[in-house]
Amino acid sequence: VVGAATAMHDILAWGVADPHDGVLTSRPVYGRFELDFGNKSQVRVVYASTEAENSFQDDVVEKFEEALIRSRKAGINVKMMLIVNPHNPLGRCYPRSTLIKIMQFCQKHRLHLLSDEIYACSVFDSGEPAVPFTSILSIDSSGLIDPDLLHVTYGLSKDFGAAGLRVGAIITRSKPVLRAIEATMRFHNPSGASLAIGSAMLENREWCRAFIDGSRTKLAQAYRHAIKGLTDIGIRYLPGSNAGFFVWIDLSPYLPSELGEEKTREFALAKKLKQEGVFLHPCEEHSVHPGWFRLVYSQDARIVTKGLERIKRAIS
């Protein structure tokens, strides 16, 4: 048990990689992983050339193979593979078959596989066809991957809205990795107060079930409200989301055409949105295609409606 998700990623990077080694992942993906892995441990994030629609298909491992070859040619020694399940920012879950393919890929190349499952309990009925959540821990790894290469992270910040507690957990069977984790705990221990509060929450199973069930119901309502609003104003979004607090929206038709560089165009649109009172972070999730943004909808419906009205004004 460690002090928050950012610490978990840093600890694992320090434990299994050397400075300037790489961690392989798909794109788009949560942008701050670069800071989690890079700030102290100096591990680089290597992005496969994936798109939102194909990131969850079995053949995504072909893109990982290509990225691995490119990184080796560039002199980057990839030591780890990162998946986010449920995914941030796409709000989708990995099919069991794809998880198995990824496990086999990591075994083939002797890569440590880190499954970030911090949104595991924030899965809901979206009213659309969607893949249910499968934890990688629920799959028998026998014959698929060396158990010493498999690691899972979880925390209380998302599912329980308790980011201030700074409590997370690394689950691993690897004794060498566990020893590396223990060596850093002097600097990453959560407070006694946080542990006491977190333990009290988790040990009260009746309260946990009621809280998670209520959260899932509210997230489903918020998601449906958000996508209806997006549809009403003509903004395309990625369907099939059923987890997390966000939806992946396409604002590419509204990028300023007179500006050349894609990054410059995204920042210009974000500035226009901000002037109307809405903040969407440009270039944050490293999308292959410019103009896609993560929209967080886990707010009061009136606030989401007001935000969508402001987006409509900004792009009109």
C-alpha positions as CSV (number, residue, x, y, z in Angstrom):
1,V,0.0,0.0,0.0
2,V,1.5,3.3,-1.1
3,G,0.7,7.0,-1.2
4,A,-1.3,7.5,-4.4
5,A,-1.3,6.4,-8.0
6,T,1.4,8.7,-9.2
7,A,3.8,7.2,-6.6
8,M,2.8,3.7,-7.8
9,H,3.9,4.4,-11.4
10,D,7.1,6.0,-10.2
11,I,8.0,3.1,-7.9
12,L,7.4,0.5,-10.6
13,A,9.4,2.5,-13.1
14,W,12.3,2.8,-10.7
15,G,12.0,-0.9,-9.7
16,V,12.0,-2.5,-13.2
17,A,13.7,0.0,-15.5
18,D,16.8,2.2,-15.7
19,P,16.9,5.9,-16.7
20,H,16.1,6.5,-20.3
21,D,14.5,3.0,-20.7
22,G,10.9,2.9,-22.1
23,V,7.4,2.0,-21.1
24,L,5.2,1.1,-24.1
25,T,1.5,2.1,-24.3
26,S,-1.2,2.8,-26.8
27,R,-2.6,6.2,-27.8
28,P,-4.6,8.2,-27.0
29,V,-3.9,7.8,-23.3
30,Y,-3.9,9.9,-20.1
31,G,-1.2,12.5,-20.7
32,R,0.3,12.8,-17.2
33,F,1.8,9.3,-17.4
34,E,4.9,11.0,-18.9
35,L,5.3,12.9,-15.6
36,D,4.6,9.8,-13.5
37,F,7.3,7.7,-15.2
38,G,9.6,10.4,-16.3
39,N,10.0,13.1,-13.6
40,K,12.2,11.1,-11.1
41,S,12.8,7.7,-12.7
42,Q,13.5,9.2,-16.2
43,V,11.6,6.4,-18.0
44,R,10.3,7.5,-21.4
45,V,6.7,6.7,-22.6
46,V,6.8,5.0,-26.0
47,Y,3.6,5.4,-27.9
48,A,2.3,2.8,-30.4
49,S,0.6,4.2,-33.5
50,T,-2.9,3.1,-32.4
51,E,-6.2,4.8,-32.8
52,A,-9.2,4.9,-30.5
53,E,-11.2,2.4,-32.5
54,N,-8.5,-0.2,-32.8
55,S,-6.8,0.0,-29.4
56,F,-9.0,-2.8,-27.9
57,Q,-8.8,-5.3,-30.8
58,D,-6.7,-8.4,-30.7
59,D,-4.5,-7.2,-33.5
60,V,-3.4,-4.2,-31.5
61,V,-0.3,-6.2,-30.6
62,E,0.9,-5.8,-34.1
63,K,1.1,-2.0,-33.4
64,F,3.0,-2.8,-30.2
65,E,5.4,-4.9,-32.2
66,E,6.0,-2.0,-34.6
67,A,6.6,0.4,-31.8
68,L,9.0,-2.0,-30.1
69,I,11.1,-2.2,-33.3
70,R,11.1,1.6,-33.7
71,S,12.2,2.2,-30.1
72,R,15.0,-0.3,-30.4
73,K,16.3,1.4,-33.6
74,A,16.1,4.7,-31.7
75,G,18.2,3.2,-28.9
76,I,15.4,3.0,-26.3
77,N,15.2,-0.2,-24.3
78,V,11.6,-0.9,-23.5
79,K,11.2,-2.7,-20.2
80,M,7.5,-2.3,-19.5
81,M,4.1,-2.3,-21.1
82,L,1.3,-0.1,-19.7
83,I,-2.4,-0.6,-20.2
84,V,-5.2,1.4,-18.6
85,N,-8.3,-0.8,-18.0
86,P,-10.9,0.7,-17.9
87,H,-9.3,3.2,-20.2
88,N,-8.6,6.9,-19.7
89,P,-9.6,8.8,-21.8
90,L,-11.7,6.4,-23.9
91,G,-13.9,5.1,-21.2
92,R,-13.8,1.5,-22.6
93,C,-12.8,-1.8,-21.2
94,Y,-10.4,-4.3,-22.8
95,P,-12.0,-7.6,-24.0
96,R,-10.7,-10.7,-22.3
97,S,-9.2,-11.9,-25.6
98,T,-7.2,-8.7,-26.1
99,L,-5.8,-8.9,-22.6
100,I,-4.6,-12.5,-23.3
101,K,-2.9,-11.3,-26.5
102,I,-1.2,-8.5,-24.6
103,M,-0.1,-10.9,-21.9
104,Q,1.4,-13.2,-24.6
105,F,3.1,-10.3,-26.3
106,C,4.7,-9.2,-23.0
107,Q,5.9,-12.8,-22.3
108,K,7.4,-13.1,-25.8
109,H,9.5,-9.9,-25.3
110,R,10.0,-10.3,-21.5
111,L,8.3,-7.1,-20.8
112,H,6.8,-6.2,-17.4
113,L,3.0,-5.7,-17.8
114,L,1.4,-3.0,-15.7
115,S,-2.4,-2.9,-15.7
116,D,-3.7,0.4,-14.2
117,E,-7.2,-0.6,-13.0
118,I,-8.0,2.6,-11.0
119,Y,-11.4,2.9,-12.6
120,A,-12.3,-0.8,-12.0
121,C,-15.5,0.0,-10.0
122,S,-16.6,2.9,-12.1
123,V,-18.2,0.7,-14.8
124,F,-21.8,1.3,-15.6
125,D,-24.7,0.6,-18.0
126,S,-24.3,3.2,-20.7
127,G,-27.3,2.1,-22.7
128,E,-25.0,1.4,-25.6
129,P,-23.3,-1.9,-26.7
130,A,-20.1,-2.1,-24.5
131,V,-17.5,-4.5,-23.3
132,P,-17.7,-5.4,-19.6
133,F,-14.7,-5.0,-17.4
134,T,-12.3,-7.9,-16.9
135,S,-9.5,-7.5,-14.4
136,I,-6.3,-9.0,-15.7
137,L,-6.0,-10.6,-12.2
138,S,-9.1,-12.7,-13.1
139,I,-7.3,-14.4,-16.0
140,D,-5.3,-17.5,-15.3
141,S,-1.8,-16.5,-16.4
142,S,-0.6,-20.1,-16.6
143,G,1.0,-20.5,-20.0
144,L,0.4,-16.9,-20.9
145,I,2.9,-14.8,-19.0
146,D,5.4,-15.3,-16.2
147,P,3.6,-14.2,-13.0
148,D,6.7,-12.2,-12.1
149,L,6.1,-9.9,-15.1
150,L,2.5,-9.0,-14.1
151,H,1.6,-6.1,-11.9
152,V,-1.7,-4.2,-11.2
153,T,-2.3,-0.8,-9.6
154,Y,-5.4,0.5,-7.9
155,G,-6.3,3.4,-5.7
156,L,-9.2,5.0,-3.9
157,S,-9.1,8.4,-5.7
158,K,-11.4,7.6,-8.6
159,D,-14.0,5.0,-7.6
160,F,-14.4,6.5,-4.1
161,G,-13.7,10.1,-4.9
162,A,-11.0,10.1,-2.3
163,A,-8.0,11.6,-4.0
164,G,-7.1,13.5,-0.9
165,L,-6.5,10.3,1.1
166,R,-3.5,9.5,-1.1
167,V,-3.8,5.7,-0.8
168,G,-3.0,3.2,-3.6
169,A,-2.0,-0.4,-3.9
170,I,0.5,-2.3,-6.1
171,I,-0.4,-6.0,-6.6
172,T,2.5,-8.1,-7.7
173,R,3.8,-11.7,-7.2
174,S,7.4,-10.7,-8.2
175,K,9.7,-10.9,-5.1
176,P,12.4,-8.8,-6.8
177,V,9.9,-6.1,-7.7
178,L,8.4,-6.3,-4.2
179,R,11.8,-5.8,-2.6
180,A,12.3,-2.8,-4.9
181,I,8.9,-1.4,-3.7
182,E,9.8,-2.0,-0.1
183,A,13.1,-0.1,-0.5
184,T,11.2,3.0,-1.6
185,M,8.4,2.9,1.0
186,R,10.4,5.1,3.3
187,F,9.5,7.9,0.9
188,H,6.0,6.8,-0.2
189,N,4.2,5.6,2.9
190,P,0.6,6.9,3.2
191,S,-0.3,8.5,6.5
192,G,-1.7,6.6,9.4
193,A,-4.9,8.7,9.2
194,S,-5.3,7.8,5.5
195,L,-4.9,4.1,6.2
196,A,-7.4,4.2,9.0
197,I,-10.0,6.0,6.9
198,G,-9.4,3.8,3.8
199,S,-9.5,0.6,5.9
200,A,-12.8,1.6,7.6
201,M,-14.3,2.3,4.1
202,L,-13.3,-1.0,2.6
203,E,-14.0,-3.1,5.6
204,N,-17.6,-1.9,5.7
205,R,-18.8,-4.1,2.8
206,E,-22.4,-3.0,3.1
207,W,-21.4,0.7,2.8
208,C,-19.0,-0.1,-0.1
209,R,-21.7,-1.9,-2.1
210,A,-24.2,0.9,-1.6
211,F,-21.7,3.6,-2.5
212,I,-20.4,1.9,-5.6
213,D,-23.9,1.0,-6.8
214,G,-25.0,4.6,-6.3
215,S,-22.0,5.9,-8.0
216,R,-22.6,3.6,-11.0
217,T,-26.2,4.8,-11.3
218,K,-25.2,8.4,-11.2
219,L,-22.4,7.9,-13.7
220,A,-24.8,6.2,-16.1
221,Q,-27.2,9.1,-15.8
222,A,-24.4,11.7,-16.3
223,Y,-23.1,9.8,-19.3
224,R,-26.4,9.6,-21.1
225,H,-27.1,13.3,-20.3
226,A,-23.7,14.3,-21.8
227,I,-24.0,12.3,-25.0
228,K,-27.5,13.5,-25.6
229,G,-26.3,17.1,-25.2
230,L,-23.4,16.4,-27.6
231,T,-25.7,14.9,-30.1
232,D,-28.1,17.8,-29.9
233,I,-25.3,20.3,-30.8
234,G,-23.8,18.1,-33.5
235,I,-20.6,17.0,-31.8
236,R,-19.4,13.5,-32.6
237,Y,-18.1,11.3,-29.8
238,L,-16.6,7.8,-29.4
239,P,-19.5,5.4,-28.6
240,G,-19.2,2.3,-26.5
241,S,-17.9,3.9,-23.4
242,N,-19.1,2.4,-20.1
243,A,-16.5,3.4,-17.5
244,G,-14.8,6.4,-16.0
245,F,-16.0,10.0,-15.9
246,F,-15.3,11.1,-19.4
247,V,-16.2,10.8,-23.1
248,W,-13.9,11.2,-26.1
249,I,-15.2,14.0,-28.3
250,D,-14.3,15.1,-31.8
251,L,-13.8,18.9,-32.3
252,S,-11.6,18.5,-35.3
253,P,-14.1,20.2,-37.7
254,Y,-13.7,23.4,-35.5
255,L,-9.9,23.6,-35.6
256,P,-8.7,26.9,-37.1
257,S,-7.7,26.1,-40.7
258,E,-5.5,29.1,-41.1
259,L,-2.9,27.8,-38.6
260,G,-0.5,25.2,-39.8
261,E,0.8,23.0,-37.0
262,E,-1.7,20.6,-35.4
263,K,-0.6,21.5,-31.9
264,T,-1.0,25.2,-32.6
265,R,-4.5,24.6,-33.9
266,E,-5.6,22.6,-30.9
267,F,-4.2,25.3,-28.5
268,A,-6.0,28.0,-30.5
269,L,-9.3,26.1,-30.2
270,A,-8.7,25.5,-26.5
271,K,-8.1,29.2,-26.0
272,K,-11.4,30.0,-27.7
273,L,-13.2,27.5,-25.5
274,K,-11.6,29.0,-22.4
275,Q,-12.7,32.4,-23.4
276,E,-16.3,31.1,-23.3
277,G,-15.7,29.6,-19.8
278,V,-14.9,25.9,-20.6
279,F,-11.5,24.3,-20.2
280,L,-10.6,21.3,-22.4
281,H,-6.9,20.4,-22.3
282,P,-5.3,20.5,-25.8
283,C,-2.8,17.8,-26.9
284,E,-3.1,16.1,-23.5
285,E,-3.9,12.6,-24.5
286,H,-1.4,12.2,-27.4
287,S,-4.1,11.3,-30.0
288,V,-2.9,10.4,-33.5
289,H,-5.6,12.7,-34.9
290,P,-5.8,16.3,-33.8
291,G,-9.0,17.9,-32.5
292,W,-10.1,15.1,-30.1
293,F,-10.6,16.1,-26.5
294,R,-11.5,14.4,-23.2
295,L,-14.8,15.8,-21.8
296,V,-15.4,15.1,-18.1
297,Y,-19.1,14.8,-17.4
298,S,-19.2,13.7,-13.7
299,Q,-20.8,17.0,-12.5
300,D,-24.3,18.2,-11.7
301,A,-26.4,17.9,-14.9
302,R,-27.0,21.7,-14.9
303,I,-23.3,22.4,-14.9
304,V,-22.7,19.9,-17.8
305,T,-25.6,21.5,-19.7
306,K,-24.1,25.0,-19.2
307,G,-20.7,23.7,-20.3
308,L,-22.1,22.3,-23.5
309,E,-23.9,25.5,-24.2
310,R,-20.6,27.4,-23.9
311,I,-18.8,24.8,-26.2
312,K,-21.6,25.4,-28.7
313,R,-21.0,29.2,-28.5
314,A,-17.3,28.7,-28.9
315,I,-17.5,26.6,-32.1
316,S,-20.4,28.5,-33.7
